[in-house]
Amino acid sequence: MNSIFDMVKERASITEVVQHFGGVELRRGKCRCPFHEDKDPSFSVKETDGIWTCFAGCGSGDAVDFVAKIKRIDLKEACDILADFYRIERTVSQGSTKRKPSTTANTSGGCDAFVAPVVQVKTTPKYTKAQMDAFKERNKDYIKNAIAKVSETDYFAKRGLTPETVKRFGLGYDPNKKCVVIPYSSDLSYHSTRSVDGRVFLKPSSDEVGAEPIYNPKALDSAVVFVTEGQFCAMSIEQCGGRAISICGTNGWNKLLPQFKKKKPKNIFVLTLDNDEKGKEAQDKFIAELEKLGVRYLAYNVAGECKDPNELLMANPKKLERKVALAIREAKSKYRTRKDSICASELFNQEHTPPRTVIESLVVEGITLLCAPQKLGKSWMVFDLCFAVASGSDFWVYKTQKCDVLYYCLEDPEWRIVDRMKKLFGGKPPPKGVRIVTESDKLGDGLLEQIQRELVEHPNTGLIVIDTLKMIRKVNSKSNDIYGHDYEEIGLVKKFAEKNKIAVIIVHHTRKSKDDSDPFTNILGTGGLTGAVDSMIVIMKKKRADKEAVFSITGRDVEERDLIVEWNRDTWRWIMAGDAEDLAEQRARLEYENDPLVVTVKALMEANPYGWTGTPTELLMAIYDTTGNTAQSPTTVGAKITRWKNQLYYDGICHEEKKVRGQKRHCYYKKSHRPARFAFMKNESEEDDE
């Protein structure tokens, strides 16, 4: 097997090493030399040979030589850094231990004479714990001194960072090395430096302070976390209202994946690596790994037309702020559940699809509970309703949205179902689109999974009818909270309906005792049952033998009202007679119009345009003469006079009572003659005065 140097040389890309550790950008394999002031590109790399060369005299070599020279360290340390960078295990065989020299090596440091370590297992730590602690303390002191001298440079201001951001992230400056110092976290355990005169990056030895971590790890406490390549990009996003980490290079995402494998994060990661070829390639690899692990992410170009977020910050801070806000909003929207809060104004501006209407004014998306006493004929009603929806025909006077229907007819055998279809359709085949199930699993024990399979096979299904609720509920529930148990059970169906955007009608029964004041209190079960559904329908008769029944409906997305429905034995259907209020008004009007007193009074007004007056006995006689009705008595007539007084007034006829010669008399006259309403009583009044 090869030595550690051979493995590093084999794995390392000279182009990637030069760009990452030298802070330069190669174009067609050339750039300005990172080792000296260079006006024209004198530095080149040859990827096929893994060699770099400076034609101005800085030397040449391979990837290890480059890292050793740029970081001013020996070749062993450079080899270890590249091994960490490319995640190469530090184990070698008993084969060759010497590093093979580069064909054009011309750097200082005795690279040809260096002997690579030979071990059979992982290398032991180079320093003791006490030495490591001393290194870390010295590193902290260096960072603190740099923070104290940050005012001596305007580099951060040129990069678009405000004084508040500089202070927040503890940025510093080393005037001796002419580089800015960037701590990775508030504990000052790690830092990197960047030359203010060029793009030279330096990091402390991993043997002394440990491997390079991610930048700004506290951002991982946020629900939405931006992931950037560089530290300045992370700070730019933080300055504009986001929370961001930096993976410090295109391969830095390998720092996060081991954590994600141990514990799946709850964050949403907004991936916004640099807009260059390397950044896009790294982002694609990152996305592939996140999808394997099931981690939530959003790929979002925060930088727009710029190379990276920091470049956009320098060009247009307001635009970056807007892009950050949009990215956060889109990330939350992509993965938002009802457990997550949302700004009211944001919710207001969102487009929301209204609930699906299956039968206008009657059945909409969600759960409808249809209740009636046993043997009233509710199954006939829902059966007719199912075929109306499947064929797209009106149900009563209400339009339907044509869709497939899944009908769980769980209380009837197949022969009875067929018999009903024959009666409903006169022996002809029923319309297509209704599928019938006569046996099902229980709710919570496979029912919803069973329905889901049906929806997959028949995606046009928009209505599901379950007849009845009792047939799908678990038997002998041990729950002491009956209200909560009812609410939870129906809640399962409600969530299922909302998820699949379908309407579900659940047929149920009413109590044996009846409350005429509120039909919905007659529903069998606790308030948890009625509270969980979206709408309720109750069908009640005053007497079981009545043909008519009151169809009462209420709900969140339907208009509350009462309808009068009748069972038609000839067609085996429920038909709608009309709105209960309208019918009541019509019947009251008919009763008024046909009442013997009202008929008589209107006839008297026709015969006596200026009014009529008479005693109660004379009024009874007038009723008989006009209508032939003999069932009236002074008591009933008196009650009718009081009852219909206002209604007659609305029809333009006024009623007054006056005593003439001590005897009560009824006076009727038209409103148009009101100014002279007692003129027809003048002679009688004068006689009374005499």
QUISULWO-V117963 format. One record per backbone hydrogen bond with DSSP energy under -1.0 kcal/mol. NH is the residue of the N-H (numbers start at 1). CO is the residue of the C=O. E is the energy in kcal/mol with one decimal. If there is no record, write none. Layout:
nh->NH co->CO e->E
nh->NH co->CO e->E
//
This chain:
nh->7 co->3 e->-2.2
nh->8 co->4 e->-2.2
nh->9 co->5 e->-2.7
nh->10 co->6 e->-2.3
nh->11 co->7 e->-2.2
nh->12 co->8 e->-3.0
nh->17 co->13 e->-2.8
nh->18 co->14 e->-2.3
nh->19 co->15 e->-2.2
nh->20 co->16 e->-2.7
nh->21 co->17 e->-2.6
nh->22 co->18 e->-1.6
nh->27 co->30 e->-2.7
nh->30 co->27 e->-1.1
nh->31 co->43 e->-2.1
nh->43 co->31 e->-2.0
nh->44 co->53 e->-2.5
nh->45 co->29 e->-2.2
nh->46 co->51 e->-2.9
nh->50 co->46 e->-1.6
nh->51 co->46 e->-1.5
nh->52 co->61 e->-2.8
nh->53 co->44 e->-2.6
nh->54 co->59 e->-2.7
nh->55 co->42 e->-2.8
nh->57 co->54 e->-1.3
nh->61 co->52 e->-1.8
nh->66 co->62 e->-2.2
nh->67 co->63 e->-2.2
nh->68 co->64 e->-2.5
nh->69 co->65 e->-2.2
nh->70 co->66 e->-2.9
nh->71 co->67 e->-2.1
nh->73 co->68 e->-2.0
nh->78 co->74 e->-2.1
nh->79 co->75 e->-2.7
nh->80 co->76 e->-2.3
nh->81 co->77 e->-2.4
nh->82 co->78 e->-2.1
nh->83 co->79 e->-2.2
nh->84 co->80 e->-2.3
nh->85 co->81 e->-2.5
nh->86 co->82 e->-2.5
nh->88 co->83 e->-3.0
nh->91 co->89 e->-1.9
nh->92 co->119 e->-1.1
nh->99 co->114 e->-1.3
nh->105 co->102 e->-1.2
nh->106 co->60 e->-1.7
nh->116 co->97 e->-2.2
nh->132 co->128 e->-2.4
nh->133 co->129 e->-2.6
nh->134 co->130 e->-1.9
nh->135 co->131 e->-2.4
nh->136 co->132 e->-2.4
nh->137 co->133 e->-2.2
nh->138 co->134 e->-2.4
nh->139 co->135 e->-2.3
nh->140 co->136 e->-2.4
nh->141 co->137 e->-2.4
nh->142 co->138 e->-2.0
nh->143 co->139 e->-2.1
nh->144 co->140 e->-2.8
nh->145 co->141 e->-2.3
nh->146 co->142 e->-1.9
nh->147 co->143 e->-2.5
nh->148 co->144 e->-1.9
nh->150 co->147 e->-1.4
nh->152 co->149 e->-1.9
nh->153 co->150 e->-1.4
nh->158 co->154 e->-2.0
nh->159 co->155 e->-1.2
nh->160 co->157 e->-1.6
nh->161 co->156 e->-2.3
nh->166 co->162 e->-2.3
nh->167 co->163 e->-2.4
nh->168 co->164 e->-2.6
nh->169 co->165 e->-2.1
nh->170 co->167 e->-1.0
nh->171 co->166 e->-2.2
nh->172 co->181 e->-2.6
nh->173 co->146 e->-2.3
nh->174 co->179 e->-3.1
nh->178 co->174 e->-1.1
nh->179 co->174 e->-1.7
nh->180 co->194 e->-2.7
nh->181 co->172 e->-2.3
nh->182 co->192 e->-3.0
nh->184 co->190 e->-2.6
nh->188 co->185 e->-1.6
nh->192 co->182 e->-1.4
nh->193 co->202 e->-2.8
nh->194 co->180 e->-1.8
nh->195 co->200 e->-2.3
nh->196 co->178 e->-2.2
nh->202 co->193 e->-1.8
nh->209 co->205 e->-2.1
nh->210 co->206 e->-1.6
nh->215 co->246 e->-2.8
nh->216 co->184 e->-2.6
nh->219 co->216 e->-1.6
nh->220 co->217 e->-1.9
nh->221 co->218 e->-1.8
nh->222 co->219 e->-2.0
nh->225 co->268 e->-2.7
nh->226 co->243 e->-3.1
nh->227 co->270 e->-2.8
nh->228 co->245 e->-2.3
nh->234 co->230 e->-1.5
nh->235 co->231 e->-2.5
nh->236 co->232 e->-2.1
nh->237 co->233 e->-2.0
nh->238 co->234 e->-2.2
nh->239 co->235 e->-2.3
nh->241 co->238 e->-1.5
nh->242 co->237 e->-2.5
nh->245 co->226 e->-2.7
nh->246 co->215 e->-1.4
nh->247 co->228 e->-2.5
nh->248 co->229 e->-1.1
nh->252 co->249 e->-1.1
nh->254 co->251 e->-1.7
nh->255 co->252 e->-2.3
nh->256 co->253 e->-1.1
nh->257 co->253 e->-1.7
nh->260 co->256 e->-1.9
nh->261 co->257 e->-2.2
nh->262 co->258 e->-1.3
nh->263 co->259 e->-2.3
nh->268 co->223 e->-2.8
nh->269 co->296 e->-2.0
nh->270 co->225 e->-2.8
nh->271 co->298 e->-2.1
nh->272 co->227 e->-2.3
nh->275 co->307 e->-3.3
nh->280 co->276 e->-2.6
nh->281 co->277 e->-2.2
nh->282 co->278 e->-2.5
nh->283 co->279 e->-2.4
nh->284 co->280 e->-2.1
nh->285 co->281 e->-1.8
nh->286 co->282 e->-2.4
nh->287 co->283 e->-2.7
nh->288 co->284 e->-2.0
nh->289 co->285 e->-1.9
nh->290 co->286 e->-2.5
nh->291 co->287 e->-2.4
nh->292 co->288 e->-1.5
nh->293 co->289 e->-1.8
nh->295 co->290 e->-2.4
nh->298 co->269 e->-2.7
nh->300 co->271 e->-2.0
nh->302 co->300 e->-1.5
nh->306 co->303 e->-1.9
nh->312 co->308 e->-1.6
nh->313 co->309 e->-2.2
nh->314 co->310 e->-2.1
nh->315 co->311 e->-1.6
nh->316 co->312 e->-3.7
nh->320 co->316 e->-1.8
nh->321 co->317 e->-2.2
nh->322 co->318 e->-2.2
nh->323 co->319 e->-2.5
nh->324 co->320 e->-2.6
nh->325 co->321 e->-2.1
nh->326 co->322 e->-2.5
nh->327 co->323 e->-2.3
nh->328 co->324 e->-2.3
nh->329 co->325 e->-2.3
nh->330 co->326 e->-2.7
nh->331 co->327 e->-2.4
nh->332 co->328 e->-2.4
nh->333 co->329 e->-2.4
nh->334 co->330 e->-2.2
nh->335 co->331 e->-1.4
nh->340 co->337 e->-1.6
nh->347 co->343 e->-2.7
nh->348 co->344 e->-2.3
nh->349 co->345 e->-1.7
nh->358 co->363 e->-1.8
nh->359 co->363 e->-2.4
nh->360 co->399 e->-2.4
nh->362 co->359 e->-2.2
nh->363 co->359 e->-2.1
nh->365 co->356 e->-2.6
nh->366 co->502 e->-1.8
nh->368 co->504 e->-3.0
nh->369 co->535 e->-2.5
nh->370 co->506 e->-2.3
nh->371 co->537 e->-3.5
nh->372 co->508 e->-1.3
nh->376 co->373 e->-1.3
nh->381 co->377 e->-1.5
nh->382 co->378 e->-2.3
nh->383 co->379 e->-2.1
nh->384 co->380 e->-2.2
nh->385 co->381 e->-2.3
nh->386 co->382 e->-2.5
nh->387 co->383 e->-1.6
nh->388 co->384 e->-1.7
nh->389 co->385 e->-2.2
nh->390 co->386 e->-2.3
nh->391 co->387 e->-1.7
nh->393 co->388 e->-1.5
nh->395 co->398 e->-2.6
nh->398 co->395 e->-2.1
nh->401 co->358 e->-2.6
nh->403 co->389 e->-1.1
nh->404 co->460 e->-1.7
nh->405 co->433 e->-3.1
nh->406 co->463 e->-2.4
nh->407 co->435 e->-3.3
nh->408 co->465 e->-3.6
nh->409 co->407 e->-1.3
nh->409 co->437 e->-1.5
nh->410 co->408 e->-1.3
nh->410 co->467 e->-2.3
nh->417 co->413 e->-1.6
nh->418 co->414 e->-2.4
nh->419 co->415 e->-2.1
nh->420 co->416 e->-2.2
nh->421 co->417 e->-2.0
nh->422 co->418 e->-2.2
nh->423 co->419 e->-2.0
nh->424 co->420 e->-2.8
nh->425 co->421 e->-2.3
nh->427 co->422 e->-2.4
nh->428 co->425 e->-1.9
nh->435 co->405 e->-2.8
nh->437 co->407 e->-2.6
nh->443 co->472 e->-3.7
nh->445 co->442 e->-2.1
nh->447 co->442 e->-1.7
nh->450 co->446 e->-2.2
nh->451 co->447 e->-2.5
nh->452 co->448 e->-2.5
nh->453 co->449 e->-1.8
nh->454 co->450 e->-1.4
nh->455 co->451 e->-2.2
nh->456 co->452 e->-2.0
nh->457 co->453 e->-2.0
nh->458 co->454 e->-2.3
nh->461 co->458 e->-1.7
nh->462 co->404 e->-2.3
nh->463 co->404 e->-1.4
nh->464 co->503 e->-2.4
nh->465 co->406 e->-2.5
nh->466 co->505 e->-3.0
nh->467 co->408 e->-2.7
nh->469 co->507 e->-2.7
nh->472 co->469 e->-1.6
nh->482 co->480 e->-1.3
nh->485 co->481 e->-2.4
nh->486 co->482 e->-2.6
nh->487 co->483 e->-2.4
nh->488 co->484 e->-2.6
nh->489 co->485 e->-2.3
nh->490 co->486 e->-2.1
nh->491 co->487 e->-2.1
nh->492 co->488 e->-1.5
nh->493 co->489 e->-1.1
nh->494 co->490 e->-2.5
nh->495 co->491 e->-2.5
nh->496 co->492 e->-1.8
nh->497 co->493 e->-2.6
nh->498 co->494 e->-2.4
nh->499 co->495 e->-2.5
nh->500 co->496 e->-2.0
nh->502 co->497 e->-1.9
nh->503 co->462 e->-2.5
nh->504 co->366 e->-3.0
nh->505 co->464 e->-2.9
nh->506 co->368 e->-2.9
nh->507 co->466 e->-3.0
nh->508 co->370 e->-2.8
nh->511 co->522 e->-3.4
nh->521 co->518 e->-1.3
nh->522 co->519 e->-1.3
nh->523 co->520 e->-1.1
nh->524 co->509 e->-2.0
nh->529 co->526 e->-1.1
nh->530 co->526 e->-1.1
nh->531 co->527 e->-2.3
nh->534 co->367 e->-1.8
nh->535 co->367 e->-1.8
nh->536 co->554 e->-3.2
nh->537 co->369 e->-3.1
nh->538 co->552 e->-2.6
nh->539 co->371 e->-2.4
nh->540 co->550 e->-2.0
nh->546 co->543 e->-1.7
nh->549 co->565 e->-2.5
nh->550 co->540 e->-3.3
nh->551 co->563 e->-3.6
nh->552 co->538 e->-2.9
nh->553 co->561 e->-2.4
nh->554 co->536 e->-2.1
nh->556 co->534 e->-2.5
nh->561 co->553 e->-1.7
nh->563 co->551 e->-2.4
nh->564 co->578 e->-3.6
nh->565 co->549 e->-2.7
nh->566 co->575 e->-3.0
nh->567 co->547 e->-1.4
nh->568 co->573 e->-2.9
nh->572 co->568 e->-1.5
nh->573 co->568 e->-1.3
nh->575 co->566 e->-3.0
nh->577 co->564 e->-3.1
nh->578 co->564 e->-1.3
nh->580 co->562 e->-2.8
nh->583 co->579 e->-3.1
nh->584 co->580 e->-2.5
nh->585 co->581 e->-2.3
nh->586 co->582 e->-2.6
nh->587 co->583 e->-2.8
nh->588 co->584 e->-2.4
nh->589 co->585 e->-2.3
nh->590 co->586 e->-2.5
nh->591 co->587 e->-2.6
nh->592 co->588 e->-2.2
nh->593 co->589 e->-3.1
nh->594 co->590 e->-2.3
nh->599 co->595 e->-2.5
nh->600 co->596 e->-2.2
nh->601 co->597 e->-2.9
nh->602 co->598 e->-2.3
nh->603 co->599 e->-1.7
nh->604 co->600 e->-2.5
nh->605 co->601 e->-2.0
nh->606 co->602 e->-1.4
nh->607 co->603 e->-1.9
nh->608 co->604 e->-2.4
nh->611 co->608 e->-2.2
nh->612 co->668 e->-3.0
nh->614 co->666 e->-2.0
nh->619 co->615 e->-2.2
nh->620 co->616 e->-2.1
nh->621 co->617 e->-2.3
nh->622 co->618 e->-2.0
nh->623 co->619 e->-2.2
nh->624 co->620 e->-2.1
nh->625 co->621 e->-2.7
nh->626 co->622 e->-2.1
nh->627 co->623 e->-2.9
nh->628 co->624 e->-1.7
nh->637 co->633 e->-3.1
nh->638 co->634 e->-2.2
nh->639 co->635 e->-2.0
nh->640 co->636 e->-2.4
nh->641 co->637 e->-2.7
nh->642 co->638 e->-1.8
nh->643 co->639 e->-2.5
nh->644 co->640 e->-2.9
nh->648 co->644 e->-2.7
nh->649 co->645 e->-1.9
nh->650 co->646 e->-2.2
nh->651 co->647 e->-1.1
nh->652 co->649 e->-1.8
nh->653 co->648 e->-2.9
nh->654 co->669 e->-3.4
nh->656 co->667 e->-2.5
nh->658 co->665 e->-2.0
nh->660 co->663 e->-2.7
nh->663 co->660 e->-1.5
nh->665 co->658 e->-1.7
nh->666 co->614 e->-3.7
nh->667 co->656 e->-3.0
nh->668 co->612 e->-3.0
nh->669 co->654 e->-1.8
nh->671 co->652 e->-2.4
nh->673 co->670 e->-1.8
nh->674 co->671 e->-1.8
nh->676 co->673 e->-1.3
nh->677 co->674 e->-1.9
nh->679 co->676 e->-1.8
nh->681 co->678 e->-1.6
nh->682 co->679 e->-1.6
nh->685 co->681 e->-2.2
nh->686 co->682 e->-2.3
nh->687 co->683 e->-2.3
nh->688 co->684 e->-1.7
nh->689 co->685 e->-1.8
nh->690 co->686 e->-2.1
//
